[in-house]
Amino acid sequence: MKSVWKIGFGKWYRILLALAIVFTGVGLVRYQDVSMETAGKAAAMCLEVLLPSLFPFLVVSNLFIGMGYTEVLGRWAAPLMRRVFRVSGACAGAYLMGIIGGYPVGARAAIQTYEQGLCSKTECQRMLSFCNNSGPAFILGVVGAGIFSSSRAGMLLYGVHILASLTVGICFRFYRRDEAPGTEQVHPRAVPRPAVVFVDAVRGGLSGIGSISAFVIFFAVAVNLLFASGLLTRMSAGIAGLFAPLGVTEAAVRRLLTGIVEMTSGLSSLRAAGESMSARLSMAAFLLGWAGISVHCQVLSFLGESGISLLPYLCGKALHGGISALYMAILCRALLPDFSAAAAAAGQIGELISVRPHPLPGTLFLCLAAIPGICLLFRNPHKKLK
């Protein structure tokens, strides 16, 4: 019975995939003007927003990883990973890379850790549920300074994003609870010469920003094709009608559906949104936690023939988005009066000057300085865990 279900599911999956490809091709021809305009706007956004804010930080994060500093931090964080998240110490580097390098660096590192035999399949699936996070460059630079015109908004979103990620990790420690964490440690590796690491970091940063931009452009076009065909428009109207007593508007549902498919486009639409600051921040927190189908496709490409199930990862990202929105709504109740005034002032200053102060260096330093300190609190070199 199980084999029949697998065969049937695979058959319908291939049929639906073929239909999606055919309809996408027809839509590109039928709505050629919309496709070209959307692709142009998405490409311009990548050049004007993603490239200047992400590329330098991708290079820096690649340098940080290439020089072996993640292994050092990973050894310090190993006791914390085993006690809190029930994964082996070797997984610490994957999580650190995820919160520093952004999507999809953490997922790729977790899968590589499993493929190298440093963690079990269950531990890898636990890690995937919470290690694929947005980096500080995107949240602080693009979302905070670019979309909300407020560095405070960026720092608040980043703090909520990481806190929700840790919460999801604690929840998934009970995933297949019968399997105990391994005891593998992170072993130091031979580090190439700094010049070689720098060249590889620049090449990796260029490859990363190119891959991210390609997914952003394609899925932005796909979303607009769905709206142009009327499918998502009718869906948005139907969902808005169901939740009309709660004050949900069709425009808000459209932005949410857009972000579910392609996160960057959905976040960009919040810039001119008519909702309150609390609603906009909560929606942004959800989209950052969920990450979007375009990011999930990148993770799917890393899975390959590893045998790792995608379902725990998707459940973890959905939970991450919901918890992030909940945390943000709670914080906004306490911080919104002061925060709204600060955001308005930041917006007025942004109109007067063309260059906004960037909070990345100081925030990155604080994040990197705090991680070893927290890990050392849990470290006990004279006691071995069972």
N, C-alpha and C positions, 0 to 999 in steps of 0.2 A: 504494500500500500504506500509506503514511504517513497519507494523508487518511482512509482507511478506519479505521485505528487511532484517529485522533483522533475520528472520528464515533462509533465504537463505545465508546470510553472516555467520551466526553461523555454518551452515552445511559445507560450503566451508572451513571455518576456521578449523573445526575438521578434514576434509579430508586432508588439507595441513599439519596440525600438525602430523597426522598419517603417511603421506608419509615422512615427515622430520625425524620422529623417525625411520622408517624402513630403509631409506637411510643411516642414521647415523649408525645404527647397521650393515648394510651391509658394509659400509665404514670402520668401525672398524675391521671387519674381513678381508676385501680385502686388506686394507693398514695397517696391524697390525704392521709392523716394523716402519712405519712412525708415527703411533699413539703412540707407546711406546717411541720412541725417542723424540717426541714432548712433551709428558707428563713428561718425565724425565728432559728435559731442562726447562720446565715451573716450575716443582717442585724445581729444583735447583735454579732457579731465585727467587722463593718465599723464599727459605731458605737463600740465600745469599744476597738478596736485600730487599725484602718486609719485612721479619721478623725482621731483625735488625733495619731497619729504621722506620717501622710503629708500631710495637708492643709496644715499650716503650712510644711512643707518644699517642697511643690509651689509654694506662693506665692513662697517665697524663690527657688527655682530659676527660676520664670517671671520674677521681677524681674531676676535675674542675666542671663537670656537677653534679656529685653526692653530692658535698658539697653545691650546691645551688647557685653558683656564676653566672650561666647563668640567673637565675631569677632576681638577682640584676641588672645585665647589661641590662636585658630585660626591667625592669621598667624604666631605664634611656633612653633606646632607643625607648620606646613606642611612644612618640610624633613624632619622625622621621619616624617610620614605617607608621603611619597614614597619615602624610602629604605627604610623598614622594611616598610610594608604595600603599597607600589606603587599608591597612590591619590593623586589630586591634592590639593593643599593645601587646597582648599575643603572637603574631607571632614573636616578636623580638627575643625571646629565641631560636626559631627554626633556624632563620638565623644565629645567633651567633654560635650555635652548628654546623651548616653546614660549616662555614668557619674555625672552629677550629678542629672539629672531622673528616671532610672529608666525602667522599661517604660511605654509604648512610645515614649518621647520620642526615643530615638536612631534607631529605625527610621523614624519620621515625618520626622526631620530629614534622614536619608540620602536618602529618596525625594524630599523637597522639593529637595534639592541637585541630584538628577538631573533633575527636572522643570524647574528653572531653567537647565539647560544648563551647570552648573558641573562636571559629571563625566560620564563615559561610562556606558553601561549595565553594562559589565563591572565598572567601579569601584564602582558602586552595589551590585552583587551581592556584591562582596568586602566592602564596608562592612557590609551587612546581616548577614553571617555573624558579626560580632563586636561591632557597635556597640549592639545592643539589650540593655542590661544592667540589672540591678537597681540602684536608687539606694541611697546610704548610709542614708537615712531608714528604708527598709524593713528592710535587713539589720541595722543597728545597733539600731534601735528595736524593730521587731516581732519579728525572729528572735532577735537577741542578748539584749536585755533582757526581751522578753516571753515567748519560748518557752524559751530556755535559762537565763534569769535570770542572765546573765553578759555584761557589756560586752566582756570579753575574747573570748568566743565570737563575738560580733558582729564585732569587729575582725578576728579570724582569718578568718571566713567572707568578709568584704568583701575582705580582701587576697587570698585565694585566688581569689575571683570575678574580680577585676580581672586578676590574673596569668594565669588561664586564658583570659580574654578576649583578652589580648595574644598569648598562644600561638596561639589560633585565628586571629587576624589574621595572624600570621606564616605559619601553614600555608596560609591562603587567598591569600597573595601569589602563590602558584604557580597559582592558578585562572586558566586562560586566559593562561598566562605570556607568550604572544606579544604581548599588548596592553600597551604601556608606559603608565605613569601620565601623566596630563595635567599641564599647567603652570599651570592656573588658580589664581589667588590669591583670598583672601578679601578682598573690598572692603568698607570701612566703609559703613554705611547711616545714613540720617538717624534719629536716636533721638527719639521723641516726648518730651513733657514728663514728668517723673517722676510727676506725679499721674496722668496718663493710663496710664502703664506700670503703676502700682500697681493701679489699678482693673481693668485688663485681667488683671493677674497673679492677683488674687483671683477674678475670674470664671473664668479658665482653671483655677485650682486647684480650684474647686468643680466645674467640668465634668469635670476629670480624675478626681477622687475619686468622682464619681457614676458615671462610665463604668467605673472599676475595680471599684467595689462591685457594679454590675449584673452584670458578667461573673462575679465571685466567687459571687454568689448563684445565678445560673442554672446554672453548671457544678457547684456544690456539690449542687444538687438533681439534676442529671443523673447525677452519680456515684452518689448514694444510690439513685436509681432503678435503675441498673445492678446495684447490690449487692442491692437488694430483689427484683429479678427473678431473681436467682441467677446471672446471667451472669458478673459479675466475681468472685463468690464461688467458682464452679467454676474459673474461670481462675486465681485466686489459689492454690487448692488444687493445681491441676495444676503450676503453676510452682514452688511450694514443694516438691512431691514430686520434681521433677526436680533441684532443687538442695539437697535434704535432706542429702546427705553433706557439704555445705559449711556446714551449720548455719543455713541460711536457713529462717525460720519463715513460716507463712501470714500472720500478723499483719504482718510486715515487708513482704511482697509486697502486701498490701492497702494499706498506707500508700504504697508506691511507686506502685502503679497509680492511687491517688487523686491523688497529687501530679503524675503525668504528665498527667492531665486538668486538674486545677485545683491550681496550685502552693500557694496559701495554705492550702487545706484539708489538703493533704498535710503541709505544714510544721507546722500546728497539731497534727496527730496525733502529732508527735514529742515533744510536751510530756509525754505520759504513756506514752511508749514504754518497753518493757522491755529494749531492746537496750543495748549498752555505749555510752559517750559517744563513742567513736571511730566506731562504726557510725552513730549518730544524726547526728553532724557530717558524715560522708561522704555520708549520704543527703540531708541538708540542702544540702550543696554541689552535689550532682547536680541536685536539684530547682531550685535557684536558677539554675544554668547552663542547664538545659533550659527553664525558665520556664513550661511548661504550655500546653496547647492553648488555654486561655482567652486567654492573651497572644498566641498565634499568630493567633487570630481577629481580634484588634485590629490586628495588623500586616497581615493579609490585607485588612482594610477600607481601609487606606491605599494598598495597591497599585493598586486600581481598574483603570483602563485604561492603566496606565503601561507594561505589557509586561514588567515585571520578574518573573523566575521565582521562585517560592517555594521551589523545591527547594534551592538553595545556602543559603538562610536556615535551613531546617530541618536540613540537614546540619551547618551551623555550630553551631546550638543543641545538637544531639545531641552533637557533639564537645566543645562547651563543658561540658556536664554531665559527660561521662566524664572529661575532663581535670581538672575541679574536684574530682571525687570522688577521683581518683588523687592529686592534690596534697594534699588534706586527709588522706587515709590516711597519706601519708608524713610530714606534719607532726605528726599525732597520735602517731605512734610516738616522735617526739622530745620532744613537748611534753605528752603525755597525763598523766604522773604529776603534774606541777605544775599542769596545767590542770584536772584533776579536782578537786584540792583547792580551787583558786580558784573553780571553778563551784559546789562544794558550799557554800563560804563565802558566795558571792553569793546562793545560794538561801536560806540561813538568814537572811541580812540582809534579803532581800526579804520574808520572812515577818514580820519584826519591824517594818518600816516600810512605809508604803503608797506613798511616793514614792521611786522609785529615781533616782539621779543619771543624767542622760542624756548620753552621750558625743558627741552630734552636733556641737555647736559647735566643740570642739577638733579633732575628727577632720576635719570639713569644712574647717577652716582649714588643717590640715596637707596635706590632699589638694590644695587649690587653690594652696597655696604651693609644693608639690613639682612640680606640672605645668609651670609656666613654667621652673623651674630645670632640669628634665630636658630640656625642649625647647631651651633655650638652649645646651645641650651639643652639640646637633646642628646648630645654626644657623651658617651661614657666609655672610654677606651679600655677600661679594666673589666668590663662585663660583656659577655657574648650573649646575643639573643638566641633563643631556642627556635 
